[in-house]
């Protein structure tokens, strides 16, 4: 717990986003007939109340697409026995962390829920594999990003949980069942981190704005496989060598990526932004998928 509290108060470094990347990001989302899909490296919850190049990247991604009718977010911070979707009309803002300034605990993101969308998402997945939940709300994997993308909190938001008993292939396959929501104006977001190994964080400051060699190798490999549409290797990430094993020691921050890939059509374009490693063993790389 003390380790997590210490990590919580560390400042974030700047991202490596380039203007050319932002231009590409904007152009890919025009006139697609369906909403893009987004994976965000959400990093430190302090991003909710700070302005930096990472939060700037999230805002730019929101500006690059039409305003969604609703948002469905798969967050690394809601793991459950089975798959659930939030169905309340007014989801609470969950402060699921420790060791932060009081200002962050006082922050609220009062976006409405969407019970009808929750019911629809449930109905799209066969065999009753998704259940409704009226207790959870919005955790920081969702609201710390959305408060930067859509600060007025006017867009309805629901969350889909990660079933910790389901294999990676199951998460990828479940995502495909939700594809039709994209044509109904729903923005689907996976929120995690491609490289997320808290035990290996470099506290010395030598890697404040860069990653260890293995972290960079894993991050680059993931990006390369995404560009090649080689989803099967990404699903079977546990067999992808030492670097990937170090980058993904536990699955919860990686699995939201598989939802984004499961929703991707083969011909759709991919743009990376906030493509930055820091503190040795963490990355903020984000992925925009659009036709």
Secondary structure as UniProt FT lines:
FT   HELIX           2..8
FT   HELIX           19..28
FT   TURN            29..31
FT   STRAND          37..41
FT   HELIX           45..49
FT   HELIX           53..63
FT   STRAND          70..80
FT   STRAND          83..86
FT   HELIX           102..106
FT   HELIX           115..124
FT   HELIX           126..128
FT   STRAND          130..133
FT   HELIX           140..149
FT   TURN            151..152
FT   STRAND          156..163
FT   TURN            164..165
FT   HELIX           168..176
FT   TURN            177..178
FT   HELIX           179..184
FT   STRAND          186..192
FT   HELIX           198..200
FT   TURN            203..204
FT   TURN            206..209
FT   HELIX           213..227
FT   TURN            228..229
FT   HELIX           231..235
FT   HELIX           237..239
FT   HELIX           242..247
FT   HELIX           252..263
FT   TURN            266..267
FT   STRAND          269..273
FT   STRAND          277..278
FT   STRAND          282..283
FT   STRAND          286..290
//
